[in-house]
Amino acid sequence: MRKIMIAVMATASILAGATTASAATPANQACLGHDFSGYAKGGSAFGGFISTVASSTGGFGNEVQAHLAGRVPDTVIPNTCND
């Protein structure tokens, strides 16, 4: 009886974990570097912008994550991550 219960429990745990995972479409891996390179070529104004944002918000991480997620529209700043 004990072996049957162990087999039932093992089968149930295997079947419970047999669902497929779902994920969002991955972002273009090179989009951030490509975009920032283009912005930097625009001159020192981009560096000043980055410095201002970083010092006023305590960092630039949220902006980078929004850019990578494609939430920054091209009308604000060119963003190849939302293509």
N, C-alpha and C positions, 0 to 999 in steps of 0.2 A: 504494500500500500504506500509506503514511504517513497519508493522509487517512482511510482506512478505520479505522486504529487510533485516530486522534484522535476520530472519530465514535463508535467503540465505547466508548472511555474516557469521553467526554462523556455518552453515554447511560447507562452504568453508574453514573456519579457522580450523575446526576439521579435514577435509579431508587433508588439507595441512600439518598438523602435524602428520599424520598417517603413516609416513614412518618408516621403521625399522632402528634401529641404528646398526652400524657395529663397531667392535673393534678388535684389534689384540688378539692373543692367550695370555692369562695371563701367566706371568712367574711363575715358581715354587716358592711359597711363602717362603720356607725355604732355598732356594739355597744360598743366600748371607751369612746367618749365618753359614750354613754348610761349605761353602768354606772358609770363614775367620777363622773358628775354625781350619780347617785343616792346613791353612797357618800358624797360630799362633803356632801350635804344632811343626812346623819346627824350631822354635827357635827365638832368638832375631833379626835375620836378617830381618824378616818380619816387626817388629816394626821399624827398621831403614829405611826400604824401605818406609813404610807409612809416617814416619816423613819427609823423603826427598821429597817425592811427594807433601805432604801437604804444606811444606814450599816453594817449588819452584813454585807451580802452584796457591797458594793462597787457597788451599782446596783440598778435595778429592772427592767432589760431582760428578764431571763429570766422574771420573773413576768408581765410584759406579754405576752410571746410565748406563754406558756402560756395566758393568759386569751384571747388572740385565737384560738388554736388550739382552744379549747373544752375544754382539759384540766383546767380548774378546775371541779369539779362544783358545782351549785347548792346542795348541802348544806353546802359550805364557805363560799361567798359567792355571792349571786345573779349569774349569768353569762348574759347574752343571746347571747353568742358561740357557745354550744354548742346553740342551738336549731336 
